[in-house]
């Protein structure tokens, strides 16, 4: 049974036909048992592959049986989806990108197919100065209308700079992480486990927090 409605399938097919300009490798880690959302996430990925007319290469891995692959890409929880294009990008989704996050997934696929983001020229130039590892976690829920903007900003930073890894983490699916990082409202962004803020900030302000984390800053910004 299709995950998407016929109307949504036609919209996605049309968008991919118009906007995809290169091949996207979609890597999905799943598991047959003891993973409540894995089957649905896999079915969504398979449907997107069919709608992309050959421009999405889907690679399915079992989290346990293919533990070497999981270790290679530092995948420590499932369901997980990674997007690669001309090179490997640190663009990752943990949990199903459903609800409002589905739009973020589609826009990420388009950007990865092109190999560049829609960030401003100024932000791109400042991102080039980053050489130390940056790990951005964006906690979301499917019903949060502001969350995709934060996810997209983080993922576009990962697209522009190989030092950046950016994760969407669905807070409801990973309650232990939501508790650990004191997620009281979404989106909540955590950078290198030292700097955090809530809300969908403009890209320039978002980048300031990334740079603060690299300087060893500690803080929570609201």
N, C-alpha and C positions, 0 to 999 in steps of 0.2 A: 504494500500500500504506500503510495507516495507520501512523503513528508510535507511537501508544499502543495498548496491548492493549484488548480489549473491556471488560475489568474496569475498567481505568483510565479509559476513555472514559465509562463509566457513572458512576464516582465523580466525575469532573470535571463532567459534565453536571448531576448532582445538586447539587454544591457551587455551581455557578454559578446554578442555579435558585433555591436557598435564599438565597444571600448577595449576589448582585449587585444593586445598587440604582440604578445609573445606567450610562450608556454609557462605555465605555473605548475610547480610540483607541490602537491598537497599531501603531506605526510600525516597519517592518522594512527594514533596508538589506541588500541581497544583491548577488550578482554571479554570472553564469553560469559564468565561468571563473576559474581560479586562486584558488579559495576553497573549501577542502576541506569545510568544515562549513556553507556557506551554504544549500545545497539542503535539508539536514535541518532547519535552523533555520526556513526558510521553510515547510516542510511542517508542522512543529509549530505554527507560528503559524496556518496555514490550518485546521488541525484544531481548535485552540482557538476560532477564530472560528465554526466550524460548531457547536461544542458550547455556545456562549453564547447561541444563539437570538436573534441580533440585537443583543446588548448589547456586543459587541466589534466595532468598526469597524477592519478591517485595511487598512493603507496600505503597499503594497510599493513600494520604490524601488531602482533600480539605483545602486550606489555610484558608478559612473563617469558614467553618462548623467544621473543626477540629482544631480550634484555641488553644485548650488546648494542643494538640500535638505540634503545632508550638511553643507555649510558653515553653514547656518542653525542646525542643532542640534549643531554641533561634533562630528560623527561622523568619526573619523579612522581607523577600522578596522572590519572586518566579520568575521563576521556581527554585526549590531547590532540591538537591540530597545529601543524607547523606549515608555514608557507615559504617556499624557496622559488627563486627565479633564475636570473643570470648568475647569481651566486647564492650562497646560503645566507639567509637573513635571520635575525633573532626575533622573528614575528611569530608569537605563539598564543594559542587559545587553550585554556584549561577549563573544561566544561563546555556545554553546548552553546554556541553563539546564536541563541534564539531571541525572540522578541526584538527589542530595539537593536541588539547586538548583531542581528543578522545583516543589517545594512552595513555595519562596520566591516564584517567579513567580506561582503561583496566589494566594497571600496578598496579594501586591502588587496584582494585578488587582482583588481584592475591595476593598482599601483605597482604590484609586484610584476605583473606582466609587462609593464613599461620600464621598470627598473629605476624609477625615480618617484619622489613624493610630491605632494602639493604644498609643502611648507614654503614659507617665504624665503627669498634669496638671503635675507639677513640671518634668519635662523639656520639655514643650511651652512652658511659661512662660519657661524659660531660653533655649529656641531663639528666642523672639521677640526677644531682645536682639541677635541676630546680624544685621548689615546688610552686612558685607563678604563677598565671594565665598568659598565653601568648596567645595573639590573633594575628594571622598572616593573613593579607589580601594580596592576589596576584592578581593583575589586569592583565588581558590578553585580547587578541583578537584571533579569530580563525586562522588568517593567520600568526601569530607570531611563527616562528620555535624555538625560544629560550624560549618561555613561559612555555612549559611543564616541562622543567628542574626545573624551579623555583617552579612550582606547586608541582612537585613530591618531591622536597626537603622539602617543608613546610608540605606536607601531611605525609611524612615519619617521621618527627619530632612529629607530632600528634599521629602517630601510636605507637611511642616509649614512649611517656610521656603523661599521662592523663591530665596534666596541660596545654597542648598545644591544641589550636583550630586553624585549618588552613582552610582558605576559598579561593577557586578560585572564582574570580568575573569577569564576562565577561563585559568588559568596555563599549562595544557598547550597551548592553542590559540595563545597569544601568548608563546612562550618568550623572545623578545627583551625583552619588558617584564618578565617574571619575573626575567630576569638583571639587567636595569637596576636593578630595585628590590630586588634581593637576596632574592628570595622563597625561603626555605629551608624554611618550614613554612607551612601555611595553617590558618585564614584569616590573611592578612596585610593590615593596613589601613594605607594611606598617606594622610595628610591634607595637602593643599596642598604636597606634595613636601617637607615639612620634618619632620613628626612621623609616626612609624610605631609600630605595635605588632602583636604576634601574639596570636591567640586571640579568642574570642567574649566580649568584656567585657559586663558589665551596662550598660544604657543610660546610667546616670549617669556611670560611669567613662569610657565611650566619649565622652560629651559633654565631659568634662574635657579630653580630648586634642584635641578640636575647638577648644575655647577656647584651649588652649595654642598651637595652630598659628596662631590669629588674633592672638595676642600676640607672634608672631614666635619662638616657642620652637622649638628643634631637639632632637630626641631619638628614640631607639628604645626602646620599652617592651616587655617580654616578660612 
